[in-house]
Amino acid sequence: MSSPVARSRKEPEAGPRRRLANPLLAGRGAAVDRIAQVHRRAAAERRWLRISLGVGIFLIALIVLLSLVQPLLPLPAPNHQDYEALLQAPSSSHPFGTDDVGRDVLSRTLAAGRLDLAIALLVTAISISRETSQSTQPP
């Protein structure tokens, strides 16, 4: 048996070995290398856009869900004033802090989110009904 040191090794190829998107373009010059680089960058940008779109959709869904279940959460009432907690920084009892009259900012934000969602749905329904009624009438 031969020792691992005595085995012959392949000589490394000259220069770094790059993998092109299309093997038929190997050895075609700088322009092809530039095209391959642009394709790799475009693929990375598409991957980044998919990730950021997913994160954005998740955050919007989380805000909508929290706004809808706000009455069920153990938060103080949005208009409850705690005079001992004026302008407090975020803490465990007030995750977003308090305002200048001691109201919990998180509960006020979620209550405002519920109102905003209701207004958005109402405006959307009115717009859709107006457009469908106008589109069914002859010109």
C-alpha positions in Angstrom: 0.0 0.0 0.0 1.1 3.5 -0.7 1.2 6.2 1.9 -1.0 9.3 1.6 2.0 11.4 1.1 3.2 9.3 -1.9 0.0 9.7 -3.8 0.2 12.0 -6.7 -1.8 15.2 -6.5 -3.2 17.1 -9.3 -1.6 20.4 -10.0 -3.9 23.4 -9.2 -5.1 25.3 -12.2 -3.8 28.8 -12.8 -5.9 31.5 -11.4 -9.1 31.3 -9.4 -11.7 29.0 -10.7 -15.0 30.8 -11.4 -18.3 29.1 -12.1 -20.3 30.8 -14.8 -24.0 30.6 -15.2 -23.6 29.1 -18.6 -20.7 26.7 -19.1 -20.8 27.4 -22.9 -19.5 30.9 -22.2 -16.3 29.7 -20.4 -13.2 31.5 -21.7 -15.0 34.1 -23.7 -13.5 37.2 -22.2 -14.2 40.1 -19.9 -17.6 40.9 -21.4 -18.9 37.5 -20.5 -17.4 37.8 -17.0 -19.2 41.1 -16.6 -22.5 39.6 -17.8 -22.1 36.8 -15.3 -21.4 39.3 -12.5 -24.5 41.3 -13.4 -26.6 38.1 -13.4 -25.3 37.1 -10.0 -26.0 40.6 -8.6 -29.5 40.5 -10.1 -30.2 37.2 -8.4 -28.9 38.5 -5.1 -31.2 41.6 -5.4 -34.2 39.4 -6.2 -33.4 37.2 -3.1 -33.1 40.4 -1.0 -36.4 41.7 -2.3 -38.2 38.4 -1.5 -36.8 38.5 2.1 -37.7 42.2 2.7 -41.2 41.6 1.2 -41.8 38.7 3.6 -40.6 40.7 6.6 -42.8 43.7 5.5 -45.9 41.5 5.1 -45.2 39.8 8.5 -44.9 43.2 10.3 -48.1 44.6 8.7 -50.0 41.4 9.6 -48.7 41.6 13.2 -49.8 45.2 13.5 -53.3 44.4 12.1 -53.6 41.4 14.4 -52.5 43.3 17.5 -54.9 46.2 16.6 -57.8 43.8 16.3 -57.2 41.9 19.5 -56.3 45.1 21.5 -59.4 44.9 23.8 -58.4 41.4 24.8 -54.8 42.3 25.8 -54.0 43.1 29.4 -53.2 46.8 28.7 -54.6 49.8 30.4 -57.5 51.7 28.8 -56.2 54.1 26.1 -57.5 57.1 27.9 -56.6 56.0 31.4 -54.3 58.7 33.0 -51.7 57.6 35.5 -50.4 60.8 37.2 -47.5 58.9 38.8 -46.2 57.8 35.4 -45.8 61.0 33.4 -43.4 60.8 30.5 -41.9 57.5 31.5 -39.5 55.7 29.3 -40.4 52.2 28.0 -40.6 49.6 30.8 -42.3 46.3 31.5 -45.5 48.0 32.6 -45.5 50.5 29.7 -43.7 48.9 26.7 -43.8 52.1 24.6 -43.7 54.4 27.6 -46.2 57.1 28.6 -47.1 60.5 27.3 -47.2 63.8 29.1 -50.5 63.0 31.0 -49.5 59.5 31.9 -51.4 57.5 29.2 -49.9 54.3 27.9 -48.6 54.9 24.4 -48.9 51.2 23.3 -52.6 51.0 24.2 -53.3 54.3 22.5 -51.4 53.2 19.4 -53.3 49.9 19.1 -56.6 51.7 19.7 -55.8 54.2 16.9 -54.8 51.3 14.7 -58.3 49.8 15.1 -59.8 53.2 14.1 -57.5 53.5 11.1 -58.4 50.0 9.9 -62.1 50.7 10.2 -61.7 54.0 8.2 -59.6 52.2 5.6 -62.2 49.5 5.1 -65.0 52.0 4.9 -63.2 54.2 2.3 -62.4 51.1 0.3 -66.0 49.8 0.3 -67.3 53.3 -0.7 -64.7 53.5 -3.6 -65.5 50.0 -4.8 -69.2 50.6 -4.8 -68.9 54.0 -6.6 -66.7 52.5 -9.3 -68.8 49.4 -9.9 -72.0 51.6 -10.1 -70.3 54.0 -12.5 -68.9 51.2 -14.7 -72.3 49.5 -15.1 -74.0 52.7 -16.4 -73.8 53.3 -20.1 -71.6 56.3 -21.1 
